């Protein structure tokens, strides 16, 4: 039966999971890991690297390595790698491609269907971009679901009693708060809120700033303009941050600081938890605004929350756990694995959509109000935030002037009163309106939000029944041509990736063949003839030469020759 997978496309790591025999489990990647770093790089030679291969060379190739691309999803930001500009969805597509090829390798069959998660607070553009990335990677994106909702699906499946749950999801780049009511297989999201620009990366940055200052003030090294050293500092800083979650202080070895000569200085600095918490206190405080808003939208107080569930790697920080306890007057629930629970929930949703899991109903909401700009630059809400999705609503507009055949609209998402302060989803123009006296045309504009939280707009002139043409000009979206181009490139990358994997497998087989042949000689030196010995030694030598040349076909042939020779003997 066709399989469908769940993917948590995270800022720092991505995870894939599947339902097998009724149970959700994480699928290991080609490197045997549960988490794939969301990192993409292009080498000097033009090779594309994804995951730990990209991450491990990041410090040596900072210019052409990109991390945390999720922060830019839905924007028109472009990153230039080795002379070529990539959109955030293209970079994400490379990450998703690797996941696709790894799960296909794991199952030995093609996997097309996927549920991909996004932060609950992602706007339409960010959702569309995520969907596009999935399509570019060759997936049939069955559903885009909210990360905290996915987490609660994973968390709440086996819970009978109705509970009001609040999820804090603090990952590498985003923060979401969701309030849900769970019970009898019904997952009803009551309210969501968040900050798409707040996550573990911000805590890392504070550690880097702290260490940079310390290096300058206490050791006289100014590394502010040394990109490689800063990248190294970011890596060791993040490691220290993690250590501080279970230790009072973290020692940080710095062996990449250049001295005036050509050498490197070995330094040891340290940071204690108290200092770390002091320099990041304002970041932790930022969780409270969206939390208050979500509680107020759900008509609840902090006391009425039965359970606080912490999701996302950054909720391992003790400061966040204390903040949760202080805010909700109860210890947060930390039993779920915060790194994997979102992918598990996405797999559950995939299982529901494939009919493998029954009796689970998910009722989700839209995170942001949707509307248009009206007179005086005001934002007029048409679908309010936290409306249950899918939903639609319409509004009638008329012509201000006689014989007006064109009307311009600005579609917006957000909560601010002035249109300019909200996120523009694009402009559209109604054309072909029949020439009528002012106030006579009746144009009904309908806004729809589908189950993925993605917005569609349609319009009709009611007086004549003419269906009008709508053009959405969202700058972050790619043209059909660009999507096709990117798909082609991602496919080519998959081929390249497959080839590279085959090459690696060939050289692994060659290495073990050499070891086997050497062992053969070692164990039987006394028993075999001089001519046999020469033949095997020559085969080993030839195989080693082929390996050194890196010509896969030759390595393969010589491995086979050596194997046959050993078999014969
Ligand atoms: P996620 O996007 O959920 O994978 O979360 C990744 C973020 O969690 C990164 O910023 C990590 O540095 C952070 N993280 C992971 N483990 C820990 C830990 N033990 N303590 C603090 N932060 C952590």
Boltz pocket constraint, residues with backbone or C-beta under 6 A from the ligand:
constraints:
  - pocket:
      binder: B
      contacts: [[A, 10], [A, 11], [A, 12], [A, 13], [A, 170], [A, 171], [A, 172], [A, 173], [A, 199], [A, 200], [A, 201], [A, 238], [A, 241], [A, 242], [A, 243], [A, 245], [A, 311], [A, 312], [A, 313], [A, 314], [A, 315], [A, 316], [A, 317], [A, 338], [A, 339]]
      max_distance: 6.0
